[in-house]
Amino acid sequence: MPGYIKKALKTYLDEHPKRPQHARMHAWTAPSYGSKVQLTPPADNSEPLNAGGLIRIQQIICTLLFYGQAIDSTLLVALGTLSAAQSKVTKATAQAIAQLLSYCATHPDATIWLSTSILK
């Protein structure tokens, strides 16, 4: 499916990222070594998106889900997390979608490699 991600990025990505994005989903949280308690990230209390934002996020998830099932299965965990967040779409969900699109812009053409030892 050459060019599938490039077409999707033309449709959904406003501007290409200036730096490469190698993380699919979550922003990195630095561990605090030596502390007795490692707290979980706070709950998402950002403001909700309107209906147009929800439809846009659903379209992006559907587009990338097709590509993830066909070619790049590494996207599926991030897409599963994002699709679970569709019930309460917030600005944090939109930022996570933007990060996933930036990852796809960094790695646009995934390939499937089959080993000949598996086929024997």
Backbone as numpy.savetxt, mean C-alpha at the origin, in Angstrom:
# Nx Ny Nz CAx CAy CAz Cx Cy Cz
2.05 -8.40 -17.33 1.22 -7.21 -17.33 2.10 -5.96 -17.33
2.95 -5.83 -18.33 3.81 -4.65 -18.37 2.97 -3.38 -18.55
3.33 -2.36 -17.80 2.67 -1.07 -17.91 1.41 -0.91 -17.08
0.97 -1.96 -16.38 -0.28 -1.88 -15.60 -0.14 -0.87 -14.46
0.96 -0.95 -13.73 1.15 -0.04 -12.59 1.35 1.40 -13.09
2.04 1.57 -14.20 2.24 2.93 -14.72 0.92 3.58 -15.10
0.00 2.79 -15.68 -1.33 3.32 -15.99 -2.10 3.66 -14.72
-2.00 2.79 -13.72 -2.69 3.05 -12.45 -2.13 4.29 -11.76
-0.82 4.46 -11.83 -0.21 5.63 -11.20 -0.60 6.92 -11.92
-0.77 6.87 -13.23 -1.25 8.05 -13.96 -2.64 8.44 -13.49
-3.44 7.42 -13.17 -4.81 7.69 -12.75 -4.89 8.17 -11.30
-4.12 7.54 -10.40 -4.34 7.76 -8.97 -3.27 8.57 -8.26
-2.06 8.64 -8.77 -0.99 9.33 -8.06 -0.89 10.75 -8.57
-0.96 11.69 -7.63 -0.91 13.10 -8.01 0.48 13.50 -8.51
1.51 13.13 -7.76 2.88 13.41 -8.18 3.77 12.25 -7.77
4.76 11.98 -8.58 5.67 10.88 -8.27 6.54 11.26 -7.07
6.88 10.28 -6.25 7.68 10.59 -5.07 9.09 11.03 -5.45
9.63 11.93 -4.65 10.98 12.42 -4.92 12.04 11.43 -4.45
11.72 10.67 -3.40 12.63 9.65 -2.89 11.99 8.28 -3.08
12.80 7.24 -3.26 12.22 5.90 -3.42 11.57 5.42 -2.13
10.49 4.70 -2.27 9.75 4.14 -1.12 9.88 2.63 -1.18
10.52 2.05 -0.18 10.71 0.61 -0.16 9.82 -0.08 0.85
9.07 0.65 1.65 8.14 0.06 2.61 6.75 0.11 2.02
6.06 -1.03 2.04 4.74 -1.10 1.41 3.66 -0.38 2.20
3.68 -0.52 3.53 2.51 -0.09 4.26 2.80 0.91 5.37
3.51 0.50 6.35 3.58 1.28 7.57 4.85 2.12 7.63
4.69 3.29 8.20 5.86 4.10 8.48 6.63 3.43 9.61
7.92 3.56 9.61 8.75 2.86 10.57 8.68 3.54 11.93
8.50 2.74 12.97 8.49 3.23 14.34 9.79 2.81 14.99
10.55 3.76 15.47 11.85 3.45 16.07 11.64 2.75 17.42
12.34 1.63 17.66 12.22 0.98 18.97 12.93 1.80 20.04
12.41 1.77 21.23 13.06 2.48 22.34 13.74 1.44 23.21
15.01 1.22 22.94 15.77 0.21 23.65 15.98 0.63 25.10
15.90 -0.33 25.99 16.12 -0.07 27.40 14.88 0.34 28.15
13.81 0.68 27.45 12.59 1.04 28.17 11.85 -0.23 28.57
11.16 -0.17 29.67 10.47 -1.35 30.17 9.16 -1.59 29.43
8.57 -0.54 28.92 7.29 -0.67 28.24 7.43 -0.14 26.81
7.05 -0.95 25.85 7.01 -0.52 24.45 5.54 -0.33 24.10
5.15 0.89 23.89 3.75 1.19 23.65 3.37 0.92 22.20
2.12 0.54 22.00 1.61 0.37 20.66 1.32 1.74 20.06
1.23 1.82 18.76 0.89 3.12 18.16 -0.50 3.58 18.62
-0.70 4.88 18.73 -2.00 5.36 19.17 -3.10 5.03 18.15
-4.32 5.03 18.62 -5.46 4.75 17.75 -5.60 5.87 16.71
-6.17 5.53 15.59 -6.36 6.49 14.51 -7.54 7.40 14.83
-7.23 8.63 15.21 -8.28 9.60 15.53 -8.29 10.75 14.53
-7.74 10.53 13.36 -7.74 11.59 12.36 -9.15 11.75 11.80
-9.36 12.86 11.14 -10.72 13.16 10.66 -11.11 12.25 9.50
-12.39 11.89 9.43 -12.85 10.99 8.37 -12.89 11.68 7.02
-12.78 10.86 5.97 -12.87 11.37 4.61 -14.32 11.40 4.16
-14.59 12.16 3.14 -15.95 12.23 2.58 -16.20 11.01 1.69
-17.37 10.94 1.10 -17.74 9.78 0.27 -16.87 9.68 -0.97
-16.46 10.80 -1.53 -15.58 10.78 -2.70 -14.23 10.18 -2.37
-13.71 10.48 -1.18 -12.45 9.90 -0.74 -12.55 8.41 -0.53
-13.70 7.95 -0.01 -13.92 6.52 0.19 -13.96 5.79 -1.15
-14.65 6.35 -2.12 -14.75 5.71 -3.44 -13.38 5.65 -4.10
-12.59 6.73 -3.98 -11.25 6.74 -4.56 -10.38 5.65 -3.93
-10.42 5.51 -2.61 -9.63 4.50 -1.92 -10.09 3.10 -2.33
-11.39 2.89 -2.48 -11.89 1.59 -2.92 -11.41 1.27 -4.34
-11.38 2.27 -5.22 -10.91 2.05 -6.58 -9.42 1.69 -6.60
-8.63 2.37 -5.79 -7.19 2.08 -5.74 -6.96 0.67 -5.20
-7.67 0.31 -4.14 -7.51 -1.03 -3.57 -7.90 -2.09 -4.58
-8.98 -1.88 -5.30 -9.43 -2.85 -6.30 -8.41 -2.99 -7.42
-7.86 -1.88 -7.89 -6.86 -1.91 -8.96 -5.61 -2.66 -8.51
-5.12 -2.34 -7.32 -3.89 -2.97 -6.84 -4.13 -4.41 -6.40
-5.34 -4.74 -5.98 -5.66 -6.11 -5.59 -5.59 -7.04 -6.80
-6.09 -6.58 -7.93 -6.01 -7.37 -9.15 -4.56 -7.64 -9.51
-3.73 -6.59 -9.44 -2.31 -6.73 -9.76 -1.61 -7.62 -8.72
-1.97 -7.47 -7.45 -1.36 -8.27 -6.40 -1.68 -9.75 -6.52
-2.90 -10.07 -6.89 -3.27 -11.48 -7.05 -2.65 -12.08 -8.30
-2.46 -11.28 -9.33 -1.93 -11.81 -10.57 -0.41 -11.86 -10.59
0.25 -10.83 -10.10 1.69 -10.71 -10.28 2.45 -10.55 -8.96
2.18 -9.50 -8.22 3.01 -9.11 -7.07 2.29 -9.39 -5.77
2.47 -10.59 -5.25 1.75 -10.99 -4.03 2.26 -10.28 -2.79
3.37 -9.55 -2.89 3.86 -8.83 -1.71 2.95 -7.67 -1.33
2.09 -7.25 -2.22 1.15 -6.16 -1.92 -0.05 -6.61 -1.11
-0.30 -7.91 -1.04 -1.56 -8.40 -0.50 -1.73 -8.12 1.00
-0.66 -8.17 1.78 -0.79 -7.89 3.22 -1.20 -6.44 3.44
-0.53 -5.53 2.75 -0.87 -4.12 2.87 -2.29 -3.85 2.37
-2.68 -4.50 1.29 -4.04 -4.31 0.77 -5.09 -4.88 1.71
-4.77 -6.00 2.38 -5.70 -6.55 3.35 -5.91 -5.62 4.53
-4.84 -5.00 5.00 -4.96 -4.04 6.10 -5.76 -2.83 5.67
-5.50 -2.35 4.47 -6.23 -1.17 3.99 -7.69 -1.48 3.72
-7.98 -2.66 3.20 -9.38 -2.99 2.94 -10.15 -3.18 4.24
-9.47 -3.61 5.30 -10.14 -3.71 6.60 -10.44 -2.33 7.17
-9.66 -1.33 6.78 -9.86 0.03 7.27 -10.91 0.79 6.47
-11.53 0.16 5.47 -12.51 0.86 4.64 -13.78 1.21 5.40
-14.04 0.52 6.50 -15.28 0.82 7.23 -15.22 2.20 7.87
-14.01 2.66 8.21 -13.84 3.99 8.79 -12.64 4.64 8.12
-12.87 5.21 6.96 -11.78 5.79 6.17 -11.44 7.16 6.73
-10.16 7.33 7.07 -9.69 8.59 7.64 -8.52 9.12 6.81
-8.00 10.25 7.22 -6.84 10.81 6.52 -5.62 9.92 6.69
-5.52 9.20 7.80 -4.40 8.27 8.00 -4.48 7.13 6.98
-5.69 6.68 6.64 -5.86 5.65 5.62 -5.42 6.20 4.26
-5.75 7.44 3.98 -5.34 8.06 2.72 -3.82 8.19 2.65
-3.17 8.48 3.78 -1.70 8.55 3.80 -1.09 7.18 3.57
-1.70 6.13 4.13 -1.21 4.77 3.91 -1.36 4.36 2.44
-2.47 4.77 1.82 -2.67 4.51 0.39 -1.61 5.25 -0.43
-1.32 6.49 -0.05 -0.29 7.26 -0.76 1.07 6.59 -0.63
1.37 6.02 0.55 2.64 5.33 0.73 2.70 4.08 -0.14
1.58 3.35 -0.23 1.55 2.15 -1.06 1.70 2.52 -2.55
1.09 3.61 -2.97 1.26 4.06 -4.35 2.69 4.50 -4.62
3.34 5.11 -3.63 4.74 5.49 -3.78 5.62 4.26 -3.89
5.28 3.21 -3.13 6.02 1.94 -3.25 5.85 1.38 -4.67
4.64 1.42 -5.18 4.39 0.91 -6.53 5.12 1.75 -7.58
5.26 3.05 -7.33 6.01 3.90 -8.27 7.49 3.56 -8.23
7.99 3.16 -7.07 9.40 2.78 -6.95 9.66 1.43 -7.59
8.70 0.51 -7.46 8.83 -0.85 -7.99 7.67 -1.13 -8.95
7.68 -0.55 -10.16 6.51 -0.63 -11.03 6.30 -1.97 -11.73
7.34 -2.68 -12.04 7.18 -3.90 -12.82 7.71 -5.10 -12.06
6.83 -5.76 -11.35 7.21 -6.99 -10.65 7.19 -8.14 -11.64
7.99 -9.14 -11.37 8.01 -10.32 -12.24 7.86 -11.57 -11.39
7.40 -12.62 -12.01 7.27 -13.92 -11.36 8.38 -14.81 -11.89
9.12 -15.39 -10.98 10.20 -16.31 -11.35 9.81 -17.71 -10.91
9.84 -18.64 -11.82 9.56 -20.03 -11.50 10.86 -20.82 -11.58
11.13 -21.56 -10.55 12.32 -22.37 -10.54 12.07 -23.67 -11.31
13.05 -24.11 -12.07 12.87 -25.33 -12.83 12.86 -26.56 -11.92
13.42 -26.43 -10.70 13.38 -27.57 -9.79 11.98 -27.82 -9.25
11.16 -26.79 -9.19 9.78 -26.95 -8.74 8.95 -27.66 -9.81
9.25 -27.38 -11.06 8.45 -27.91 -12.15 8.74 -29.38 -12.44
9.83 -29.92 -11.93 10.19 -31.31 -12.21 9.44 -32.29 -11.36
